[in-house]
Amino acid sequence: MAGVVERRSIDVVPDDERHGSAVSQFTLWLGANLQITAVITGALAVVFGANAFWSLIGLLLGNLLGGAVMALHSAQGPRLGLPQMITSRAQFGVRGAVVPLALVIVMYIGFFASGSVLAGQAVGELTHLGETPGIVLFAAVTAVAAAVGYRLIHTLGKIAGLVCALAFVYLGIRLLERTDLGTLLADHRFGLPVFLLAVSLSASWQLAFGPYVADYSRYLPRHTSARATFWWTLSGSVLGSQWSMTFGALAAAAAPAAFVGHEVSYIVGLGGAGLIASFLYFAIALGKLTINILNTYGGFMSLVTSVSGFRGQRTLSPRGRSAYIAGIMLAGTAVALLGKDSFLTSFKDFLLFLLTFFTPWSAINLVDYYLISKERYDIPALSDPAGRYGAWNVRALTVYVLGVLAQLPFLATHFFTGPLVAPLGGADISWLVGLAVPAVLYWVSARRDTTRTAEPAAPHEDQATAELGG
């Protein structure tokens, strides 16, 4: 058991503990995306006005664009051997990184809650306990699995990928038996605002993985090809998400009244009764278990990174690890129980709202890693507020805030709509602005900073260097 339970948290993974190959990123992200919340995301494009034909194209475009950004983060893992968000200290400062980290923690809790609502329905039906006990039971199992850590997460990804792939093949066949695909795709009328909504929904789905994707590639051997890590991550995530979202969009187009608000019961009812229904409930719960463990584990990592920036911690005891994970679980479960009755609208707004805060972070992190620091970080300095990265990088934090603010005029959500949305016909292009503006501003400002562009001293194996083409 000692070899199964993970000992590392925010500390560097030594070379003698590295293992696996880049293919593991494909199986993990395929399993993480073949699940019901991705189905709901695809359905939202149709629910909010797009026809099935253009929804599928928009969802694919968003998955590819957002997935490329997410996979660029994944390629950092083998080289640095660190969790994703601790590398934010190189941009924002050892303590300044707490600003995006606080929002990341909110994201993890939100995704934990939304996943628990849907999985709780499946667990409740499978165990005959009901929805609320199902949510609580699911959350407890998630926390235990997250505490075990990295190896179990990858194992569950493989199992979930296989089980959920079988379930979705079967459900796809059943859906096409009930409806005519040609009829569903016959409407080709194009509407720019709803098309861009579909793009934004799937792009935000992918971009939301960015703050933790390297957590699951950091144990790969240092010599692992960055190109291979990129492509295996991208292909697994895009294939899994597009497959799920396509099913969701077609299901919503085929039977909007039966599907919306009754997603779990509709999917299981589509498959059948008896053992088939039990298998589908199990597949739904397993798919959600995989992604919710990622959210719990990522939330734990982000919380430790935030606290350690002020306390100077580099390691964490097993008891401390359990306490952090329990805190994430309790917060996510509380949100799930409070928000389960208004899930669909809240989840759509939640995704688009998250996009506003994570596109600037992604832009700054990627520009710094690939263009400014040239894939080289001074690892010990990431834990030293008096080191080369400092405690607070006001310049980077200012760029981040400007990146968030630049999106507001283009943002369209239920609780806020920017002034430039109407002139654009209701289209939401805020995420494109959120990538472009901070990327340019950070590149211009950071390249003039000699402390950012100077070659860091190579402290033995803690120094990581890589090429995406490697």
N, C-alpha and C positions, 0 to 999 in steps of 0.2 A: 504493500500500500504506500510505503514511503516513496517508492519510485514513481507512483502514479500521481500523488498529490503534488502540485506545483509549489516550489519554494521561492521562485523569483517573483518580484512584483515590478517596481520601477527601476531596479538595478540592471546593469548590462548583463546580457546572457553570455557567459564565457564560451570560447570556441569548443571546449571539450563537452559542453552540454548541447551543442547544436546538433540537429538531426533532421531527416526528412528531405523532401524534394519539392520543387515548385509546383508539381502536380497537385500537391495537397491543398493549394489555394483554390484550385478548380472545384474539388469535391466539397470543400467547406462552403464556398460562396454559392455553389449550386444548391446545396442543401439549405442554406440560410435564406435563399430567395424563392424556393419552391414551397410557398406557404400562404396562408389565407390573407395576411395583411397586404401582401403584394397583389393578391386577387382583388381586394377591395380598392387598392390604388388604381388598378386598371379600370375597374368598374366606375370609379369617380369621373373619369373622363367622359363616359357616356351619360352618367347621371346628371352631370352639369352642362350637357348640351351638345356634345360632339357626336357625330354619327360613328358607327363602328369602324368604317373604312379608314377615315382620317384619324380616328383615335389610335388605331394600331400603328399607323405610320408615325404619328406624333410620339407615342410611347416608345417606339423603337429608337427614334432620334434622340429623345431625352436619355434613354438608357445608355446609348453609345457615348453621348457627350459627357454625361455625369459619370459613367463607368470609367471613362478614360482618366478623368481627374482622380477618381477613387483608386484606380490601379497604379497611378503614379505615386500615390502615398504608400501603397503596398510595397513597391519596389525599394522603399527606404529601409524596411524591416531587416532583411538579411545583412545589410551593410552596417547598420548602427547597432542592432541587437537591443533596441530600446522600444518601449511602448510609444505609440504615435504622439500623444499629446505632450510628453516630456520634451520632445524636440522643439515644441513651441517656445521653450525658454531661449533657444538660440535667436528667435526673432523678437520676442516681447520682453525678454529678461526673465531671470529665475523666478521673480515674484510677479512680474507683469503678466506672465502667462496665465495667471489666475483669472484674468478678465475673460478670454474666450473659454477657459476651462469651466467657469461657472455656468456658462450657457450650454456647454457640452453635457454637463451633469444633468441639467434640466431636460436636455434632449433624451438622454438615456432613460430617465425616469418616465418621460412621456411615452417613449416607445415600449418600455416595459409595461406601462399601464394599458396602452392600446392593444398590445399583444395578449395581455392577460384577460382582457374583456372577451376577445374572440376565442382564445384557448379555454377560458373558463366555461364558455358555453359548451364546448366539445367535451371537456372533462366532466362537467355536470351531467351531460346526457350519458356519457360512457359509464359513469359510476352511479347514476341515478340519485346524485346528491343535490342537484340544482345548480344554478349559475353562480351564486355567491360563494358557497363552499367550494365549487369548482375553481373559481378564481384564486381563493386562498390556498388550496391544495397545489395548484399549478405553480403559484409563486414560491411556495416552500421548496418544491422539487427543483425549481430553477436555481434558487439560492445555494442549495447543497451542491448541485452540479458545477456552478460557477466557482465554488470554494475549492473543488477538486482541481479545476484549472485547465491548462492548455491541452494536454493530451486527450482528456475526455471530450473537450470541445471539438477537436478535430475528428475524433471517433464518431461522435454524434452527427457531425456534418456528413460523414460518409453514409451512415445508416439512414439519416433523414433524406439525403439525396436519392438513394435507391427506393425507399418506401414511398416517398412523395412523388417521385417520377412515375412509379407504377400507378399511384392513385390518380395523378393528373392525366395520364394516358387513358385510363378507364373513364374518368369524368368527361374528358373531351369527346370520346366516342359516344357516351350517353347524351351529351348535349347536342351533338350533331344528329343523333337519332330523333330528337324531339323538334329540331328546327332545321330550316334549310340555310346553309352557309351562304349561298348565293343571294338569298333574300336579305340576310343580315348585312351583307356588304354591298348591296345594290345602290344605296344612297351615297353618291359621290360629291354631294354639295360641300363646298369648302367654306369654313368660317375661321378666319384668322384668330380671333380671340380664344375660341374653344380649342382650336388646334394647339395654340401656344400653351393653353392650360394643360393639355395632355403632355406636351413636352416638359413643362415645368414640374408636373407631378412625378414623372419617372426620373427626371434629372435630380429632383430633390431627394427622391428615394435613394439614388446612388450616392449623391454628395453627402448624405447623412452618415454613410459608412466611413467617410474620410477620416474623421477624428479617432477611429480605432482600428482601421484596417491593418496597419503595420503591427498591431499587437499580436496578430495571428500569423505573421511571417517572420517575426524577430528571432525565432528559434531555428530558422533555416541556416545551413552552413554559410559562412561569410562569402565563400566563393560562388554561391548560387547566382546564376545569371540574372541580372536585373531585368533583362528583356523577357526571360522566361517567367519570372515572377509577375511582371506586368501583364503579359498575355494570358497566363493561366488564371490570374485574378479577374481580368476583364471578361474573358470568355465564360467563366463560371457564373459571374454575377449577372452579366447581360443575358445569358441563356436562361438562367433560372428566373430572373425577374420578368423578362419578356414573355416567357411561357406562362407564368402565373397571371400576368397582367392581360395577356391576350384572352385567356379563359375568362377573366373577370369582365372584360369589356364585352365579349360575346354573350356572356350570361346576362349582363345588365341590359343589353340590347334585345335579347330574346324574351326576357320576362322581367321587366323592370319592377312591376308591382310585387311579384313573388320574391324577387331577389333582395331589393333594397330594404334594409332593416331586419332581414331574416337570412343573412348570408350563410351562416353555418347550417341551419335547418334546410335551406334550399339546396346547398351543395350535397348534403347527405341524402336528402330526398331524391335528388337527381340520380344518385348512385343506386339506391334500392333500400332494402330493409334487412333485418336479421344480421347475419355475420358480415355482410357487405357494409351495412351502416356502421357497425362496430369498428370495422377496419378503417372506414373513412373518418370517423371521430378520432381514432387513434392517430391517423396520418395528420390530421389537422393539429392535434395536440403536440405531436412530435415535431412537426415543422415549426410551430411556434416556440416549442421548448428550445430548439437550436438557436433561433434568433434572439430569444429573450435571455438566454445564457450570455450571448455576445453583449447584449445591452447591460446586463448586470455586471459582467466582467469589465466592460469598458467604463462603466460608471465608477466601479471600484478603483480602477487604475487612475481615472481622472481626479477622483476625490483625494487619493493618496498623493498624486502629483501636486495638487493644490496645497494641501496641508504641509507636505514636505518642503515646499519652496520657502516656507516661513520657519519651519522647525529644523531644517537641515538634515532630515532623514534621508538615508540612501537605501535602507532595507526596512522590512516590516515583519513582525512576528506573526506566527500562525493565528494567535488570538486577535491581534489587530486586524489581520486580513478578514477573519470571520465577522468582526464587528462592522467593518466598512461594508461588506457585502450584505449583512443583515439590514443595515441602514438604507441601502439602495432598495432592497426588497420591500421593506415596510413602507417607504415613501411611494414606490410604484404601485403597490397593492392598494394603498389608500386612495390614490388618484383614480385607479381602475374602478374601485367600488363607488366613488363619488360621481364619475363621469360616464358610467356604462350605459345610461339611458339616452344620451345625446351623442353617440359615438361617431356617426358618419360625417356630419357637418363639422364637428370638432376636429376630427382627424384630418380632413382636407385642409382646414385652416392651419392646423398644427404643422403639417408638412411644408406649406408655403411660408409660414412664419419662420420655421427653422432655416429654410433656405436663405433668408435674409441675413442670418448671422454666420452661416457656415461657408458661404461662397467667398466672402472676404478672407476668412481664415485660411481656406484652401489656397486661394490665390497667393497670399503672402508666404505661406509655408513652402509651396512649390517653387515660387520664384527664388526664395532664399536658398533652398536646398540645391536646386539644379543650376541656377544662373549666377547667384551671388557667392555662395560658399563652395560651389563646384563639388557637391556631394561629400564635403569634408567638414566634420564638426569636432570641436575640442570637447570630448565627452566629460572629463572631470569638471570643466568649467560650467557645465549644465547644472551642477549642484552647488556652485559657489557664487553667491550674490555679489562678491567682490571681484569676481573673475572677469574674463573678456566680454561676457554677455551682459554683465551688470545685473542689478536687481530689477530695474524698470527701464524699458526702452521706450521712451516717450514718443520718439519718431514713429516706431512701428505701431504703437497703440493709437496714435493720431490717424495714421493711414487706415487702420482697422475701423475706427469710428467713422471716418469719412466714407469708407466703403459701405458701411451699413446705411449711413444717411443718404448716400447717392442713390440707393435703391428705393427709398420711400416714395418718391413721386411716381414710380412705375409699379408699385405693389398693389395687388388686388386680393383682399381677403374679406371675410365676412365682417370683421370688426374694424378694418381700415382699408380705404381705397385712396391711392395717391391721385393728385390732380392731373397727371399726364396719362392716366389709364383711359379716360373717356376719349381724348383725341386719337388714341391708338385703337379705338373701336372696342375697348374693354380688354385688350390683350395685356397680359402680365409678362413683361420682359425684365423684371427686376433682377433675376438671377444672372442674366447676361451682363448687366451693368455691374453687379456685385463681383463678377470675376474679372472684368476688364479694368475697371477704375482702380481698385487697390493693387492689381498686378503692375500696372504702369507706374502708379505713384510710389509703390515700394521699390521697384527696380530703379527708378530715378533717384530716390533718396538714399537707398542702401549702397548703391555702387559708388557713392561719394564718401562713404564711411570707411576709412582705412582699417578700422578694427573688424569690419565685416568681410572685407575683401582680402586681408592679409592671410597668408597660409598659416593655419594653426600648427603648433608643434605636435608631432606624432607621439602620443604617449603609449608606446608599445601596442598591444592588441586593442586598446580602447579606441584607437583612431580608425575610422572607417572611410574607405574610399571606394567609389564605384562608378561604372559607366552604364547608362541605360542600354547601350548596345552590347554590353559585356555578355 
